[in-house]
């Protein structure tokens, strides 16, 4: 059972009062009882002396006059009066008839009688066999006028004394009970008043433990309880301010961690993860919380765990590049920093930089430089060689042959111009500096115009261009010049890789708020291994044939960027030897 502070205070007050009241009760009971017995004894002695004076005057003959005198004295003093001769014979007793006095024992050995004969007076308390009750005896020497010597004894039953004592005890007990009742009421009120502030403090402490720091304790008194209330209020205010500051700092830290593009992981010295940010989860493809788990459990890459062990062992920073076998592989630059506190390792902080794009861009850059160099080297070498031949006097020696050389130089210069133009176009598209002039365009008209530009090439290879499926196609929102560039590139590619007598079919259909345009040919198709790279710059399925056809290798890359700039997308489907289908989407006008 749990006792509150109020009941403990009340119990302490009551225990103190009971102890004090009990001590007073015992002390007063003993003191008053002793004083009462002493007073009764002294009064009885005084009465015995007076009775002796009366008896000495009235008694001349002990055996004859003593009974009457004893009876008279007993009536006045309300005490039992006994007259005993010096030899111990009882000659008078106020409670015994004279005829029965002979049956009484000799009183010579009674303590009070013997003391009275020796010292002139005596007293004793003992049980009376005659009247069967405890008695208080007071005796004094009695000398008659005739010279007889004896003892005059007065006695009172102690039952009267006991009644007086009981009355005193009853009075004291009643006083103690009344005092306890009053004390109980006062202690209840006092303990309730005293514990009220403590209960309020307890309530506040409970609310502080639950996270409610807005309550305050009213400071009523200036004692220790009031000081405690003031200290608790200050503590609550300080905790509230500290928590607000910590919460603000935590929010800032969470915002920073969420906004970081790099993955962050914090672990203790044993390798248990204590904190990660969303970028880390995304980098490692994790969907569940990893706090409280070992590093080796969340990322089963031995290289990662070995690096962690190396940092723990050396207690120094560590920077390392590693490849994570996730998907197609991710290149990660890791920066490990040990958390030291007073020369003791508390944990490790690791930052993961995903440099896959940088590595990929580096590869693309190298490939681009190599491809551009390769594409430029052939026409430049040809132009240089034929120009040297012409400069060596071939024009005068063989004008006809010189004319063919000039045609070749012109053809390769055109190829260089096309390559440079496509490179500039691609640069504009990738940099975002190209501004589109959007307009409502009817696909059948745009396709018909582009097909007209390729009409001679199609007729030369006897390839039919079917545009009938575009009749009634919804208009699109696009830049006319760029859309024409897309259509010409796709149709020109179809013409290049479609054998004579083949066909090219164009169609369109709605797909939500977009219009999907399809360009299908019956050409040689694209091998499956080449499909993922078909839109890369300078990538050719058949490099030799592509160069023979006069392509720069940038057409499909330009088409992809133009479509994406319009907010659409482009896909390709092909089966080697059975034709290819390019599909791109544009916004519906």
KOLBA-595400 format. One line per 10 residues: their letters; for each residue x, y, z of C-alpha. Coordinates in Angstrom, 1 decimal. Each point is the difference from the previous one (the first is absolute). Layout:
N
a = X/Y/Z ~ ...
! end
This chain:
589
xxxxxxxxxx = 0.0/0.0/0.0 ~ 1.4/3.4/-1.0 ~ -0.3/2.7/2.6 ~ -0.1/3.6/-1.1 ~ 2.0/2.8/1.6 ~ -3.2/1.3/1.6 ~ -0.7/-3.2/1.9 ~ 3.7/-0.3/0.9 ~ 0.0/3.5/1.5 ~ -3.3/-0.7/1.7
xxxxxxxxxx = 1.3/-3.3/1.4 ~ 3.1/1.7/1.2 ~ -2.0/2.7/1.8 ~ -2.3/-2.6/1.6 ~ 2.9/-2.2/1.1 ~ 1.7/3.1/1.6 ~ -3.3/0.9/1.7 ~ -0.6/-3.5/1.2 ~ 3.5/-0.3/1.4 ~ -0.3/3.4/1.8
xxxxxxxxxx = -3.6/-0.8/1.2 ~ 1.0/-3.5/1.2 ~ 3.0/1.4/1.8 ~ -2.1/2.7/1.7 ~ -2.7/-2.6/0.8 ~ 2.5/-2.4/1.6 ~ 1.7/2.9/1.9 ~ -3.2/1.6/1.2 ~ -1.5/-3.3/0.9 ~ 3.0/-1.0/2.1
xxxxxxxxxx = 0.4/3.5/1.5 ~ -3.7/0.4/0.8 ~ -0.3/-3.5/1.4 ~ 3.0/0.3/2.2 ~ -1.1/3.5/1.1 ~ -3.5/-1.3/0.7 ~ 1.2/-3.0/2.1 ~ 2.4/2.3/1.9 ~ -2.8/2.5/0.7 ~ -2.4/-2.7/1.2
xxxxxxxxxx = 2.7/-1.4/2.2 ~ 0.9/3.4/1.5 ~ -3.7/0.8/0.5 ~ -0.5/-3.4/1.8 ~ 3.0/0.8/2.2 ~ -1.4/3.4/0.9 ~ -3.3/-1.7/0.8 ~ 1.8/-2.6/2.1 ~ 1.6/2.6/2.1 ~ -3.3/1.8/0.6
xxxxxxxxxx = -1.6/-3.3/0.7 ~ 2.8/-0.8/2.6 ~ -0.8/3.3/1.8 ~ -3.7/-0.9/0.2 ~ 0.6/-3.6/1.0 ~ 2.6/1.0/2.7 ~ -2.7/2.3/1.5 ~ -2.9/-2.5/-0.3 ~ 1.7/-3.3/0.8 ~ 0.9/-0.8/3.6
xxxxxxxxxx = -0.3/-3.7/-0.2 ~ 1.1/-1.6/-3.3 ~ -2.2/-3.0/0.0 ~ -3.0/1.9/1.3 ~ 0.1/3.4/-1.8 ~ 1.9/-0.8/-3.2 ~ -2.9/-1.5/-2.0 ~ -2.3/3.0/0.4 ~ 2.8/2.5/-0.7 ~ 1.1/-2.0/-3.1
xxxxxxxxxx = -3.6/0.1/-1.3 ~ -0.3/3.7/0.6 ~ 3.3/0.8/-1.7 ~ -0.9/-2.2/-3.0 ~ -3.2/1.8/-0.5 ~ 1.8/3.4/-0.2 ~ 3.0/-1.1/-2.1 ~ -1.8/-2.6/-2.1 ~ 3.0/-2.2/0.6 ~ 0.3/-3.4/1.6
xxxxxxxxxx = 1.3/0.6/3.6 ~ 1.8/-2.7/2.0 ~ 1.4/0.1/3.5 ~ 2.8/-2.5/0.8 ~ 1.6/-0.5/3.4 ~ 3.8/0.1/0.3 ~ 0.0/-3.8/0.1 ~ -1.8/-0.2/-3.4 ~ -3.5/-0.8/1.3 ~ -2.8/1.8/-1.9
xxxxxxxxxx = -2.4/1.6/2.4 ~ -2.1/2.1/-2.4 ~ -0.8/0.0/-3.8 ~ -2.6/2.2/-1.6 ~ -0.8/-2.7/-2.6 ~ -0.1/-2.9/2.5 ~ -2.6/-0.5/2.7 ~ 1.5/-0.1/3.6 ~ -1.1/-3.6/0.5 ~ 2.0/-1.1/-3.0
xxxxxxxxxx = 3.2/1.8/0.9 ~ 1.4/-3.2/1.7 ~ 0.1/-1.7/-3.3 ~ 2.5/2.4/-1.5 ~ 3.6/-0.8/-0.3 ~ 2.6/1.6/2.1 ~ 1.2/3.2/-1.7 ~ 3.4/0.3/1.7 ~ 1.8/-1.0/-3.2 ~ -1.9/2.4/-2.3
xxxxxxxxxx = 2.6/2.4/-1.5 ~ -1.8/3.2/0.7 ~ -0.7/-1.1/3.6 ~ 3.6/-1.0/0.6 ~ 1.2/3.2/-1.6 ~ -2.4/2.1/2.1 ~ 1.2/-1.6/3.3 ~ 3.6/0.5/-1.0 ~ -0.1/3.4/-1.7 ~ -3.3/1.5/1.2
xxxxxxxxxx = -1.7/-0.3/-3.5 ~ -0.1/-2.4/-2.9 ~ -1.7/-0.7/-3.4 ~ -0.4/-3.0/-2.3 ~ -2.0/-1.2/-3.0 ~ -1.0/-3.7/-0.1 ~ -2.9/-2.4/-0.5 ~ -2.4/-0.2/2.9 ~ -1.0/-3.6/0.7 ~ -2.8/1.3/2.3
xxxxxxxxxx = -2.0/2.0/-2.7 ~ 1.6/-1.7/-3.0 ~ 1.3/3.2/-1.8 ~ 3.3/1.9/-0.3 ~ 0.3/2.7/2.7 ~ 2.1/3.1/0.9 ~ 0.9/-0.1/3.7 ~ 1.2/2.9/2.2 ~ 0.8/-0.6/3.7 ~ 1.0/2.2/2.9
xxxxxxxxxx = 0.8/-0.6/3.7 ~ -3.0/0.5/2.4 ~ 0.6/0.6/3.7 ~ -3.1/0.1/2.3 ~ -0.4/2.2/3.1 ~ 0.3/-3.2/2.0 ~ 3.5/-0.7/-1.4 ~ -1.0/-2.8/-2.4 ~ 2.0/0.0/-3.2 ~ -1.3/-1.2/-3.4
xxxxxxxxxx = -0.3/0.8/-3.7 ~ -2.8/1.9/-1.7 ~ -0.2/-1.1/-3.7 ~ -2.0/1.6/-2.8 ~ -0.4/-1.8/-3.3 ~ -1.7/0.7/-3.4 ~ -0.7/-2.5/-2.7 ~ 2.2/0.6/-3.1 ~ -3.1/-0.5/-2.3 ~ -0.7/3.7/0.6
xxxxxxxxxx = 3.5/0.8/-1.0 ~ -0.3/-2.2/-3.1 ~ -3.3/1.8/-0.8 ~ 1.7/3.3/0.3 ~ 2.9/-1.3/-2.2 ~ -2.5/-1.3/-2.6 ~ -1.7/3.3/-0.1 ~ 3.3/1.7/-0.6 ~ 0.9/-2.5/-2.8 ~ -3.4/0.5/-1.5
xxxxxxxxxx = 0.4/3.7/0.0 ~ 3.5/-0.2/-1.5 ~ -1.1/-2.6/-2.6 ~ -3.0/2.1/-1.0 ~ 2.3/3.1/-0.3 ~ 2.5/-2.0/-2.1 ~ -2.8/-1.3/-2.3 ~ -1.4/3.5/-0.5 ~ 3.5/1.3/-0.6 ~ 0.7/-2.8/-2.6
xxxxxxxxxx = -3.3/0.8/-1.8 ~ 0.9/3.7/-0.1 ~ 3.5/-0.9/-1.0 ~ -1.3/-2.3/-2.7 ~ -2.0/2.7/-1.5 ~ 2.7/2.7/0.3 ~ 2.7/-2.4/-1.3 ~ -2.2/-0.9/-3.0 ~ -0.5/3.7/-0.8 ~ 3.6/0.9/0.6
xxxxxxxxxx = 1.4/-3.0/-2.0 ~ -2.4/0.8/-2.9 ~ 1.1/3.6/0.0 ~ 3.7/-1.0/0.2 ~ -0.3/-2.7/-2.6 ~ -2.0/2.0/-2.5 ~ 3.1/1.7/-1.4 ~ 1.8/-3.4/0.0 ~ -2.9/-1.6/-1.9 ~ 0.1/2.9/-2.5
xxxxxxxxxx = 3.8/-0.5/-0.3 ~ -0.6/-3.8/-0.5 ~ -2.6/0.7/-2.7 ~ 2.4/2.4/-1.8 ~ 2.8/-2.5/0.2 ~ -2.3/-2.7/-1.5 ~ -1.0/2.3/-2.8 ~ 3.7/0.9/-0.6 ~ 0.7/-3.7/-0.3 ~ -2.8/-0.3/-2.6
xxxxxxxxxx = 1.4/3.0/-2.0 ~ -2.4/2.8/1.1 ~ 2.2/2.9/1.0 ~ -2.6/2.8/-0.1 ~ -1.4/-0.4/3.6 ~ 1.3/2.0/2.9 ~ -0.3/-0.4/3.8 ~ -1.5/3.0/1.9 ~ 2.5/1.1/2.6 ~ -2.1/0.7/3.1
xxxxxxxxxx = 2.4/-0.3/2.9 ~ 3.6/1.2/0.5 ~ 1.1/-3.1/1.8 ~ 1.9/-3.0/-1.4 ~ -3.1/-1.3/-1.9 ~ -0.4/3.4/-1.6 ~ 3.7/0.1/-0.9 ~ -0.4/-3.5/-1.5 ~ -3.0/1.1/-2.0 ~ 2.0/3.0/-1.3
xxxxxxxxxx = 3.0/-2.3/-0.9 ~ -2.4/-2.4/-1.8 ~ -1.5/2.9/-2.0 ~ 3.4/1.2/-1.0 ~ 1.0/-3.6/-0.9 ~ -3.1/-0.4/-2.1 ~ 0.6/3.3/-1.8 ~ 3.7/-1.0/-0.7 ~ -1.0/-3.5/-1.2 ~ -2.7/1.6/-2.3
xxxxxxxxxx = 2.6/2.4/-1.5 ~ 2.6/-2.7/-0.4 ~ -2.5/-2.3/-1.6 ~ -1.1/2.7/-2.4 ~ 3.6/0.7/-0.9 ~ 0.7/-3.7/-0.4 ~ -3.1/-0.5/-2.1 ~ 0.9/2.9/-2.2 ~ 3.5/-1.3/-0.4 ~ -1.4/-3.5/-0.7
xxxxxxxxxx = -2.3/1.4/-2.6 ~ 2.8/1.8/-1.6 ~ 2.1/-3.1/0.1 ~ -2.8/-2.1/-1.5 ~ -0.5/2.5/-2.7 ~ 3.7/0.1/-0.8 ~ 0.1/-3.8/0.0 ~ -3.1/-0.3/-2.2 ~ 1.4/2.6/-2.4 ~ 3.4/-1.6/-0.3
xxxxxxxxxx = 0.6/-1.7/-3.3 ~ 2.7/-2.1/1.6 ~ -0.8/-3.0/2.1 ~ 0.9/0.3/3.7 ~ 0.4/-2.7/2.5 ~ 0.9/0.2/3.7 ~ 0.9/-3.1/2.0 ~ 1.4/-0.8/3.4 ~ 3.4/-1.5/0.6 ~ -1.4/-3.5/-0.3
xxxxxxxxxx = -1.5/0.5/-3.5 ~ -3.6/0.5/1.0 ~ -1.7/2.6/-2.1 ~ -1.5/2.9/2.0 ~ -0.9/2.5/-2.8 ~ -0.5/0.1/-3.7 ~ -1.5/2.5/-2.4 ~ -2.5/-0.6/-2.9 ~ 2.8/0.3/-2.6 ~ 1.8/-3.0/1.7
xxxxxxxxxx = -3.1/-2.1/-0.2 ~ -0.6/0.9/-3.6 ~ 3.7/-0.6/-0.9 ~ -0.1/-3.5/1.5 ~ -3.6/-0.8/-1.1 ~ -1.3/-0.3/3.5 ~ -3.6/0.5/0.9 ~ -0.1/-0.9/3.7 ~ 1.6/1.7/3.0 ~ 3.5/-1.2/0.6
xxxxxxxxxx = 0.7/1.7/3.4 ~ 1.2/-2.6/2.5 ~ 1.3/-2.5/-2.6 ~ 3.6/-0.9/-0.8 ~ 1.7/1.5/-3.1 ~ 0.6/-3.4/-1.4 ~ -3.7/-0.8/0.3 ~ -1.3/3.0/-1.9 ~ 2.6/0.0/-2.8 ~ 1.5/-3.4/-0.6
xxxxxxxxxx = 3.1/1.4/-1.7 ~ 3.2/-1.3/1.7 ~ 2.0/3.0/-1.3 ~ -2.3/2.3/1.9 ~ 0.4/-1.9/3.3 ~ 3.8/-0.3/-0.5 ~ 0.3/3.7/-0.5 ~ -2.0/0.6/3.2 ~ 2.3/-2.4/1.9 ~ 3.0/1.8/-1.4
xxxxxxxxxx = -1.3/3.4/1.2 ~ -0.7/-1.5/3.5 ~ 3.4/-1.5/0.2 ~ 2.0/3.0/-1.3 ~ -2.3/2.7/1.6 ~ 0.7/2.3/-3.0 ~ -1.9/1.3/-3.0 ~ -0.2/-2.2/-3.0 ~ -1.1/0.8/-3.6 ~ -0.6/-2.8/-2.5
xxxxxxxxxx = -1.8/-0.6/-3.2 ~ -2.0/-3.2/-0.2 ~ -2.4/-1.7/-2.4 ~ -3.3/-1.1/1.5 ~ -1.6/-3.0/-1.9 ~ -3.4/1.6/-0.1 ~ -1.8/-0.2/-3.4 ~ 2.5/0.9/-2.6 ~ 2.5/0.9/2.7 ~ 0.5/3.3/1.8
xxxxxxxxxx = 3.3/1.8/0.4 ~ 0.2/1.5/3.5 ~ 2.5/2.3/1.6 ~ 0.0/-0.6/3.7 ~ 1.4/2.3/2.7 ~ 0.3/-1.6/3.5 ~ 0.6/2.1/3.1 ~ 0.4/-1.5/3.5 ~ -1.9/1.7/2.9 ~ 2.4/0.5/2.8
xxxxxxxxxx = -0.8/1.2/3.5 ~ 2.9/0.4/2.5 ~ 2.2/-2.5/-2.0 ~ -2.8/-2.5/0.1 ~ -1.7/-1.2/-3.2 ~ -3.8/0.6/0.2 ~ -0.9/-0.9/-3.6 ~ 0.6/0.7/-3.7 ~ -1.6/2.4/-2.5 ~ 0.0/-1.0/-3.6
xxxxxxxxxx = -1.0/2.1/-3.0 ~ -0.8/-1.7/-3.3 ~ 0.3/2.0/-3.2 ~ -1.7/-1.7/-3.0 ~ 2.5/0.8/-2.8 ~ -1.6/-2.4/-2.5 ~ -1.2/2.8/-2.2 ~ 3.4/1.7/0.2 ~ 1.7/-3.2/-1.0 ~ -2.6/-0.5/-2.8
xxxxxxxxxx = 0.4/3.5/-1.2 ~ 3.8/-0.5/0.0 ~ -0.4/-3.0/-2.2 ~ -2.5/1.9/-2.2 ~ 2.5/2.9/-0.2 ~ 2.8/-2.4/-1.0 ~ -2.2/-1.8/-2.5 ~ -1.3/3.3/-1.4 ~ 3.5/1.4/-0.5 ~ 1.1/-3.3/-1.6
xxxxxxxxxx = -3.1/-0.1/-2.2 ~ 0.3/3.6/-1.1 ~ 3.7/-0.5/-0.7 ~ -0.8/-3.1/-2.0 ~ -2.8/1.7/-1.9 ~ 2.1/3.0/-0.8 ~ 3.1/-1.9/-0.8 ~ -1.3/-1.7/-3.1 ~ -1.4/3.0/-1.9 ~ 2.9/2.2/1.0
xxxxxxxxxx = 2.5/-2.6/-1.1 ~ -1.8/-0.4/-3.3 ~ -0.3/3.7/-0.6 ~ 3.7/0.5/0.9 ~ 1.2/-2.8/-2.3 ~ -2.0/1.1/-3.0 ~ 0.8/3.7/0.6 ~ 3.8/-0.9/0.1 ~ -0.5/-1.9/-3.3 ~ -1.7/3.0/-1.6
xxxxxxxxxx = 2.6/2.4/1.4 ~ 2.7/-2.2/-1.6 ~ -1.0/1.0/-3.5 ~ -2.7/-2.6/-0.7 ~ -2.4/2.7/-1.3 ~ 2.2/0.7/-3.0 ~ 1.2/-3.5/-0.5 ~ -3.4/-1.8/0.2 ~ -2.9/2.4/0.1 ~ -2.6/-2.8/-0.1
xxxxxxxxxx = 1.5/-1.8/3.0 ~ 0.4/3.3/1.8 ~ -3.7/0.6/-0.4 ~ -0.8/-3.4/1.6 ~ 2.3/1.0/2.9 ~ -1.8/3.2/0.5 ~ -3.3/-1.8/0.1 ~ 1.4/-2.3/2.7 ~ 1.3/3.0/2.0 ~ -3.3/1.7/-0.3
xxxxxxxxxx = -1.9/-3.2/1.1 ~ 2.2/-0.4/3.1 ~ -0.2/3.7/0.8 ~ -3.8/-0.3/0.0 ~ 0.3/-3.0/2.4 ~ 2.2/2.2/2.3 ~ -2.6/2.8/-0.2 ~ -2.8/-2.5/0.9 ~ 2.0/-1.4/2.9 ~ 0.7/3.5/1.3
xxxxxxxxxx = -3.6/1.1/-0.4 ~ -1.3/-3.1/1.9 ~ 2.6/0.5/2.7 ~ -1.2/3.6/0.5 ~ -3.6/-1.0/-0.1 ~ 0.6/-2.8/2.6 ~ 2.0/2.5/2.2 ~ -2.9/2.5/-0.1 ~ -2.5/-2.8/0.9 ~ 2.0/-1.3/2.9
xxxxxxxxxx = 0.8/3.5/1.4 ~ -3.7/1.0/0.1 ~ 0.8/3.1/-2.0 ~ -2.3/-0.9/-2.9 ~ -3.3/1.8/0.1 ~ -3.0/-1.8/-1.6 ~ -2.6/1.9/-1.9 ~ -3.0/-2.2/0.7 ~ -3.0/0.0/-2.4 ~ -2.9/-2.2/-0.9
xxxxxxxxxx = 1.1/-2.4/-2.7 ~ -2.0/-2.5/-2.0 ~ 2.1/-3.2/-0.2 ~ -1.2/-1.0/-3.5 ~ 1.3/3.3/-1.4 ~ 3.3/-0.1/1.9 ~ 0.7/-3.6/-1.1 ~ -1.0/0.8/-3.6 ~ 2.4/2.9/-0.1 ~ 2.9/-2.1/1.5
xxxxxxxxxx = -0.8/-2.9/-2.4 ~ 0.1/2.5/-2.9 ~ 3.6/0.9/0.9 ~ 1.0/-3.7/-0.1 ~ -2.1/-0.9/-3.0 ~ 2.9/-0.4/-2.4 ~ 1.9/-2.2/2.4 ~ -3.0/-2.2/0.5 ~ -0.8/-0.2/-3.7 ~ 3.6/-0.9/-0.7
xxxxxxxxxx = -0.3/-3.1/2.3 ~ -3.6/-0.6/-1.0 ~ -1.1/0.3/3.7 ~ -3.7/0.9/0.6 ~ -0.8/2.5/2.8 ~ -3.5/-0.7/1.3 ~ -1.6/3.0/1.8 ~ -3.7/-1.0/-0.3 ~ -0.3/-0.9/3.7 ~ 0.7/3.6/0.9
xxxxxxxxxx = -3.3/1.2/-1.5 ~ -2.1/1.4/2.9 ~ 2.9/-0.1/2.5 ~ -0.4/2.6/2.7 ~ 2.3/3.1/-0.3 ~ 3.0/0.3/2.2 ~ 1.8/2.9/1.8 ~ 3.5/0.2/-1.3 ~ 2.7/2.1/-1.6 ~ -0.5/-0.4/-3.8
xxxxxxxxxx = 3.7/0.1/-0.9 ~ 1.0/-2.4/2.7 ~ -2.8/-2.4/-0.7 ~ 1.0/-0.1/-3.6 ~ 3.6/-0.8/1.1 ~ -1.3/-2.9/2.0 ~ -2.1/-1.4/-2.8 ~ 2.7/0.4/-2.6 ~ 2.6/-1.7/2.2 ~ -2.3/-3.0/0.8
xxxxxxxxxx = -1.2/-0.3/-3.6 ~ 3.5/0.4/-1.4 ~ 1.3/-2.8/2.3 ~ -2.9/-2.2/-1.1 ~ 0.9/0.7/-3.7 ~ 3.7/-0.8/0.7 ~ -0.6/-3.4/1.6 ~ -3.0/-1.1/-2.0 ~ 0.8/-2.2/-3.1 ~ -1.3/1.1/-3.4
xxxxxxxxxx = -3.7/-0.8/-0.4 ~ -0.7/0.4/3.7 ~ -2.5/2.3/1.7 ~ -0.2/2.6/2.7 ~ -3.2/0.5/1.9 ~ -0.9/3.0/2.2 ~ -3.0/-0.1/2.5 ~ -1.2/1.9/3.0 ~ -2.4/-0.7/3.0 ~ -1.0/1.8/3.2
xxxxxxxxxx = 1.5/-1.0/3.3 ~ -1.6/2.0/2.8 ~ 0.9/3.6/-0.6 ~ 2.7/-0.9/-2.4 ~ 0.2/-1.1/-3.7 ~ 2.2/-3.0/-0.8 ~ 1.6/0.0/-3.4 ~ 1.4/-3.2/-1.5 ~ 2.5/-0.4/-2.8 ~ 0.3/-3.6/-1.2
xxxxxxxxxx = 2.3/-1.4/-2.7 ~ 0.5/-3.4/-1.5 ~ 3.8/0.3/0.2 ~ 2.8/-2.2/1.3 ~ -0.9/0.8/3.6 ~ 2.3/0.5/3.1 ~ 1.6/-2.8/1.9 ~ -1.3/-0.3/3.7 ~ 3.5/0.8/1.4 ~ 0.0/3.3/-1.8
xxxxxxxxxx = -3.5/1.3/1.0 ~ 1.0/1.4/3.5 ~ 2.7/2.2/-1.7 ~ -1.7/1.1/-3.1 ~ -0.6/3.6/1.2 ~ 3.7/0.5/1.1 ~ 2.1/2.5/-1.9 ~ 2.1/-1.4/-2.9 ~ -1.4/-3.5/0.7 ~ -0.5/-2.0/-3.2
xxxxxxxxxx = -1.4/-3.5/-0.4 ~ 1.9/-0.4/-3.3 ~ 2.7/2.7/0.1 ~ 1.4/-0.6/-3.5 ~ -3.4/0.1/-1.7 ~ -1.1/3.0/2.0 ~ 3.1/2.0/-1.1 ~ -0.6/-1.1/-3.6 ~ -3.5/1.3/0.3 ~ 1.3/3.3/1.2
xxxxxxxxxx = -1.2/-0.1/3.5 ~ 1.7/1.9/2.9 ~ -1.2/-2.4/2.8 ~ -1.7/2.8/1.8 ~ -3.5/-0.1/-1.6 ~ -1.8/-2.2/2.6 ~ 1.7/1.8/2.9 ~ -1.3/3.3/-1.4 ~ -3.5/-1.5/-0.5 ~ -0.1/-1.2/3.6
xxxxxxxxxx = 1.0/3.4/1.4 ~ -2.6/1.9/-2.2 ~ -2.8/-2.3/1.1 ~ 1.0/0.3/3.7 ~ 0.2/3.8/-0.4 ~ -3.7/-0.2/-1.2 ~ -0.9/-1.9/3.2 ~ -0.3/-3.4/-1.7 ~ 1.9/-3.2/-0.3 ~ 1.3/-2.4/-2.7
xxxxxxxxxx = 0.3/-3.7/-0.1 ~ 1.2/-2.6/-2.5 ~ -1.2/-3.5/-0.8 ~ 1.8/-2.2/-2.5 ~ 0.4/-3.6/-1.0 ~ 3.2/-0.7/-1.9 ~ -0.8/-0.6/-3.7 ~ -3.7/1.0/0.3 ~ 0.0/3.7/0.4 ~ 0.1/2.8/2.6
xxxxxxxxx = -2.7/2.2/1.6 ~ 0.8/3.3/1.7 ~ -2.7/1.5/2.1 ~ 0.1/3.5/1.5 ~ -2.6/2.1/1.9 ~ -1.0/3.6/-0.2 ~ -2.5/2.1/1.9 ~ -3.5/0.2/-1.6 ~ -0.8/3.5/-1.2
! end
